[in-house]
Amino acid sequence: MSKNKMVYFFGGGKSDGDGKMKELLGGKGAGLAEMTSIGLPVPAGFTITTEVCDLYYKNNKQYPNGLKEEVEENLKKLEQLVGKKLGDQNDPLLVSVRSGAPVSMPGMMETILNLGLNDASVEGLSKKTNNPRFAYDAYRRFIMMYGSTARGIEREKFDHIFNKVKEEKTRKRLNIPADKKVNDTDVSAEELKEVCNLFKELYKKELGEEFPQDPQVQLWGAIAAVFNSWMAEKAVTYRRVENLKGIIGTAVNVVQMVFGNMGNDSATGVAFTRNPGNGDNHFYGEYLVNAQGEDVVAGIRTPAPINKNSVSDQNKDLVTLEKCMPEIYNQLFAIQKRLEKHYRDMQDIEFTIEKGTLYILQCRIGKRNGPAAVKMAVDMAKERLITKEEAVMRVTPAQLDELLHPIVDPKAEKENKPIA
């Protein structure tokens, strides 16, 4: 088995794999390969296969022979393609390291962003981008993710330090009243620098060693963290509850970082080709300006709607992406249409805008509730996107059960006073 190809490259419009290779490349890896080969703007990278995860556990958490060499070879290929080197002191290549099982397991496994930053390369990134705040924001995120995900330090300990600096330094400097919230984006470059130093002190105190400065050590630590998350209690429980059997492991995706937190011409978001809550055939989603992907799902700030179909009571006062960046929105709209037609199903898309350039980071078949599943299946059959037989198979027994449960009439909802 270890004689098989263990690492698959994608980038520059070409990919070693394709969308049919989910069993081997995981859903994310197969999606990235497929989107690259159909010419979408996907950051370059490589995928370590699910077979390697299987061998890792069979070999008592040892990597199969030849893996290190294959990873090295593909990393060099990535560095040549993007013209940057991992850990370079002047213009570093940074990567994300993400899991990707053959079946979607949202939020169950680990991700590490901004890998490749250290005390020297953060200065290089700061000078290269002429944006010290961005560089130190990326570094503090990396130390926190690596410390909690790869090395098991409680995430709350990092959050506590960051919140303390926000309250004691940022609030005072900006004279923010006690009843107003201090946003992450209010924290200055100097304050973020201090946060990074405090994070490294915490790392040393918890583990008795310095935060790793060698990008190779960081990379292999992150790869191990993703493989280890496959057998973490929450992932094992999820597979049992969802009755997912016969999956040998997760793939690992190492992808060039693109940044949604480089200022107000940058953003990150998630979108669906149709509304997953009711099945309406409207492009639907949300985004955050000057943020990284984790911020959208972490509830730190309220994401804004991408268009008028995505407006809710929570975000109705925020500017839509369609108004804020019309050209980018039109490009994203065209891509989502293309992806739904290509995959013949509703897609869940992750995107990042870096200094006015759009990148697609992931697409997968989107989760939906029972009523939405039925509506989508019927609509797609009417649109001749799928056959009637496929439409019937698209609705699971659990979704049908959900559809048939008694609910409050949505039309009468406004007249009824909620009890709580």
C-alpha positions in Angstrom: 0.0 0.0 0.0 2.8 2.5 0.9 4.1 2.0 -2.7 1.1 3.9 -3.9 1.2 7.6 -4.6 0.7 9.3 -1.2 0.6 13.0 -2.1 -1.5 14.6 -4.9 -0.7 18.1 -6.1 -3.1 20.8 -7.4 -2.3 24.3 -8.7 -1.7 26.4 -11.8 -4.8 25.0 -13.5 -3.7 21.3 -13.2 -4.3 18.7 -10.6 -3.1 15.1 -10.0 -6.5 14.1 -8.7 -10.2 14.8 -9.5 -13.6 15.1 -8.0 -14.3 11.3 -8.2 -11.4 10.5 -5.8 -13.2 11.3 -2.5 -12.3 8.0 -1.0 -8.6 8.7 -1.5 -8.4 12.5 -1.3 -11.3 13.2 1.0 -14.2 15.5 0.1 -12.1 18.7 0.4 -9.1 17.4 -1.5 -11.3 16.0 -4.3 -13.1 19.3 -4.5 -9.9 21.4 -4.6 -8.5 19.1 -7.4 -11.7 19.3 -9.4 -12.2 23.1 -9.0 -8.5 23.6 -10.0 -8.9 21.5 -13.2 -12.1 23.3 -14.3 -10.2 26.6 -14.0 -11.6 28.2 -10.8 -9.4 30.5 -8.7 -8.2 28.0 -6.1 -5.0 28.5 -4.1 -2.4 25.9 -4.9 -1.4 23.0 -2.6 -1.3 19.3 -2.1 -3.3 16.5 -0.4 -1.9 13.6 1.7 -4.3 10.6 1.1 -6.7 8.9 3.4 -4.6 5.7 3.0 -1.7 7.4 4.8 -4.0 8.1 7.8 -5.0 4.4 7.8 -1.3 3.3 7.7 -0.5 5.9 10.4 -2.8 4.1 12.9 -1.8 0.6 11.7 1.9 1.5 12.3 1.3 2.8 15.8 1.2 6.4 14.7 4.3 6.2 12.5 4.3 7.6 9.0 4.8 5.2 6.1 8.2 5.1 4.4 8.6 7.6 1.6 6.0 10.0 2.9 8.5 12.7 4.1 10.2 12.7 0.7 6.9 13.0 -1.2 5.7 15.9 1.0 9.1 17.6 0.5 8.9 17.2 -3.3 5.4 18.6 -3.4 6.3 21.5 -1.1 9.1 22.4 -3.4 6.7 22.3 -6.3 4.3 24.6 -4.4 7.2 27.0 -3.6 8.2 27.2 -7.2 4.7 27.8 -8.4 4.0 30.7 -6.0 7.5 32.1 -5.9 7.8 32.0 -2.1 9.5 29.7 0.4 8.1 28.3 3.6 9.6 30.2 6.5 11.4 32.7 4.3 12.5 35.8 6.4 11.6 38.3 3.7 8.5 37.0 1.9 7.3 33.8 3.5 4.9 31.2 2.0 2.2 30.5 4.6 0.0 27.4 4.4 -3.2 26.1 6.0 -3.3 22.5 7.1 -6.8 21.1 7.0 -8.6 17.8 7.4 -10.8 16.3 4.8 -12.7 13.0 5.3 -14.4 11.2 2.3 -17.8 12.1 4.0 -18.5 15.6 5.3 -17.9 15.9 9.1 -18.4 19.6 9.7 -16.4 20.9 12.7 -15.3 17.5 13.9 -11.6 17.6 12.9 -8.8 20.1 13.0 -7.5 23.0 11.0 -4.4 25.1 11.4 -3.9 28.4 9.5 -0.9 30.7 8.9 1.6 27.9 9.3 5.2 29.0 8.5 5.2 32.1 10.7 8.0 32.5 13.3 9.7 35.5 15.0 11.7 36.3 11.8 9.2 35.6 9.1 6.5 37.7 10.8 8.8 40.7 10.5 9.3 39.9 6.8 5.6 39.6 6.2 5.0 42.9 8.0 7.5 44.7 5.8 6.4 42.9 2.6 2.8 43.8 3.0 3.5 47.1 4.7 0.9 46.0 7.2 2.3 45.1 10.7 -1.2 44.7 12.2 -2.1 42.0 9.6 1.2 40.2 10.2 0.9 40.0 14.0 -2.8 39.2 13.7 -1.9 36.2 11.5 0.9 35.2 14.0 -1.3 35.3 17.1 -3.9 33.1 15.3 -1.2 30.6 14.3 0.3 30.3 17.8 -3.2 29.8 19.3 -4.3 27.2 16.7 -1.0 25.3 16.8 -0.9 25.4 20.7 -4.4 24.3 21.1 -4.8 21.9 18.1 -1.4 20.3 17.8 -0.3 20.5 21.4 -3.5 20.3 23.5 -3.3 23.6 25.4 -6.8 24.7 26.4 -8.1 27.2 23.8 -9.7 29.2 26.7 -6.3 30.1 28.1 -5.3 31.8 24.8 -8.7 33.6 24.7 -8.3 34.8 28.2 -4.9 36.4 27.4 -6.3 38.1 24.3 -9.4 39.4 26.0 -7.3 40.8 28.9 -5.1 42.8 26.4 -8.3 44.0 24.6 -9.9 45.2 27.9 -6.8 46.6 29.6 -5.0 48.2 26.6 -7.3 48.6 23.6 -10.3 49.9 25.5 -8.1 52.4 27.4 -6.3 53.6 24.2 -9.5 54.1 22.2 -11.5 55.3 25.2 -14.3 52.8 24.4 -17.1 53.1 26.9 -17.7 50.2 29.3 -21.1 49.2 27.7 -19.5 48.9 24.2 -17.7 45.8 22.9 -14.1 45.9 21.9 -13.7 44.3 18.5 -10.7 42.1 17.5 -10.2 44.6 14.7 -9.7 47.4 17.2 -6.5 45.8 18.6 -3.4 47.6 17.3 -0.2 46.1 15.8 1.7 46.8 19.0 -1.0 45.2 21.2 -1.0 42.1 18.9 2.8 41.9 19.2 2.3 41.8 23.0 -0.4 39.1 22.6 2.0 37.0 20.5 4.7 37.2 23.2 2.2 36.3 26.0 1.0 33.4 23.9 4.5 32.1 23.5 5.1 32.5 27.3 1.9 30.4 27.8 3.1 27.8 25.4 6.4 27.5 27.3 4.7 27.4 30.7 2.3 24.7 29.6 4.7 22.4 27.6 8.1 23.2 29.1 9.5 24.1 25.6 9.7 27.1 23.3 7.1 27.6 20.5 8.7 25.9 17.4 10.4 28.4 15.0 11.3 25.7 12.4 8.5 25.6 9.7 9.3 21.9 9.1 8.6 21.1 12.7 5.4 23.2 12.5 4.3 21.4 9.3 4.7 17.8 10.7 3.2 18.8 14.0 0.1 20.1 12.1 -0.1 17.0 9.9 0.0 14.8 13.0 -2.7 17.0 14.7 -5.0 16.4 11.7 -4.5 12.6 11.7 -4.9 12.5 15.5 -8.2 14.4 15.3 -9.6 11.5 13.2 -9.7 9.3 16.4 -10.7 12.2 18.7 -13.7 11.4 20.8 -16.0 13.9 19.1 -15.1 12.6 15.6 -15.6 9.0 16.6 -18.9 9.8 18.2 -20.0 11.8 15.1 -19.3 8.8 12.9 -21.2 6.5 15.2 -24.2 8.8 15.5 -24.3 9.4 11.7 -23.7 5.7 11.1 -20.6 6.3 8.9 -18.9 3.0 8.3 -16.0 1.8 6.1 -14.1 5.1 6.0 -10.4 4.4 6.5 -9.3 7.9 7.6 -9.0 11.6 6.8 -6.8 13.2 4.2 -4.6 16.2 5.0 -4.7 19.3 2.7 -1.8 21.7 2.7 -2.8 24.8 0.9 -1.3 28.2 0.2 -2.8 30.8 2.5 -4.9 33.6 1.1 -5.9 36.3 3.5 -9.3 37.8 4.2 -7.8 39.9 7.0 -5.5 42.3 5.0 -7.8 45.3 5.4 -11.2 46.6 4.2 -10.6 45.3 0.6 -10.4 41.8 2.0 -13.1 39.5 3.4 -14.1 35.9 4.0 -17.4 34.1 3.8 -19.5 31.0 3.3 -22.3 30.7 0.7 -24.9 28.2 -0.6 -26.1 27.9 -4.1 -29.6 27.6 -2.6 -31.1 28.5 0.8 -30.4 25.4 3.1 -33.1 26.5 5.5 -36.1 26.5 3.1 -34.8 25.3 -0.2 -35.5 28.5 -2.2 -33.5 28.8 -5.4 -31.6 31.9 -4.3 -27.9 32.4 -3.8 -27.5 32.7 0.0 -24.7 33.4 2.4 -22.7 35.7 4.7 -19.3 37.3 4.9 -17.0 39.4 7.1 -14.7 42.2 6.0 -11.2 42.0 7.2 -11.5 38.6 8.8 -10.2 35.0 8.5 -12.5 32.0 7.9 -12.7 31.0 11.6 -14.2 34.4 12.5 -17.3 33.7 10.4 -18.3 30.6 12.4 -16.9 31.7 15.8 -19.5 34.3 16.5 -16.9 37.0 17.2 -18.7 39.5 15.0 -22.1 39.4 13.2 -21.5 38.4 9.5 -23.1 40.6 6.9 -25.4 39.1 4.2 -24.0 38.6 0.7 -27.2 39.8 -1.0 -30.8 40.9 -0.2 -31.9 37.2 -0.2 -29.6 36.6 2.8 -30.9 39.4 5.0 -32.2 38.4 8.5 -33.2 40.3 11.6 -29.6 39.9 12.9 -27.8 41.3 9.9 -30.4 43.7 8.3 -28.4 46.8 9.2 -25.1 45.5 7.6 -24.0 46.2 4.0 -24.3 43.3 1.6 -21.3 42.0 -0.4 -23.3 42.8 -3.6 -23.3 46.6 -2.6 -19.8 46.6 -0.9 -17.9 44.8 -3.7 -20.2 44.5 -6.7 -17.5 43.1 -9.1 -16.4 40.4 -6.7 -20.0 39.5 -6.0 -20.8 39.1 -9.7 -17.7 36.9 -10.1 -18.8 34.8 -7.1 -22.4 34.6 -8.4 -21.1 33.2 -11.8 -18.9 30.7 -10.0 -21.7 29.3 -7.8 -23.9 28.9 -10.8 -21.1 26.9 -12.5 -20.5 24.8 -9.5 -24.1 23.8 -9.0 -24.4 22.9 -12.7 -21.1 20.9 -12.5 -22.0 18.9 -9.4 -25.8 18.8 -10.1 -26.6 19.5 -6.4 -26.7 22.4 -3.9 -23.2 23.5 -3.0 -21.7 24.9 0.2 -18.8 27.2 -0.8 -16.1 28.8 1.3 -14.5 31.9 -0.2 -11.8 34.5 0.6 -11.2 37.9 -0.9 -7.6 39.0 -0.6 -7.0 42.7 -1.6 -9.8 42.6 -4.2 -9.0 39.1 -5.6 -11.5 36.3 -5.1 -10.4 32.7 -4.2 -12.6 29.6 -3.7 -11.3 27.5 -0.8 -13.8 24.7 -0.8 -17.0 23.4 -2.2 -19.0 20.5 -1.1 -22.6 19.2 -1.2 -24.4 21.4 1.2 -26.3 20.2 4.3 -30.0 21.0 4.3 -33.1 20.4 6.5 -36.0 18.2 5.6 -38.4 20.8 4.0 -35.4 22.3 2.0 -34.3 18.8 0.8 -37.8 18.1 -0.6 -38.1 21.5 -2.2 -34.6 21.3 -3.8 -35.1 17.8 -5.1 -38.5 18.8 -6.8 -37.1 22.0 -8.2 -34.0 20.4 -9.6 -36.1 17.7 -11.3 -38.3 20.5 -12.8 -35.2 22.4 -13.9 -33.9 19.1 -15.5 -30.7 19.3 -13.5 -31.5 15.8 -12.1 -33.9 13.0 -13.0 -37.1 12.2 -11.1 -35.4 9.0 -9.8 -32.5 11.0 -8.5 -34.8 13.5 -6.9 -36.5 10.7 -4.9 -33.1 9.3 -3.8 -31.9 12.8 -2.7 -34.4 12.9 0.3 -33.3 10.7 3.2 -35.9 9.0 5.5 -34.7 11.3 8.4 -35.4 14.4 6.2 -38.9 13.0 5.3 -39.6 12.4 9.0 -38.5 16.0 9.7 -40.8 17.3 7.0 -43.9 15.5 8.4 -43.5 16.8 11.9 -46.1 19.3 13.1 -44.6 22.9 13.1 -45.9 26.4 13.7 -47.4 27.8 10.5 -44.7 30.2 9.2 -47.5 32.5 7.9 -49.1 32.7 11.3 -45.7 33.1 13.1 -45.8 36.9 13.1 -49.3 37.0 14.7 -48.4 34.5 17.4 -46.5 35.9 20.4 -43.4 33.8 21.2 -43.4 32.4 24.8 -39.7 32.6 25.0 
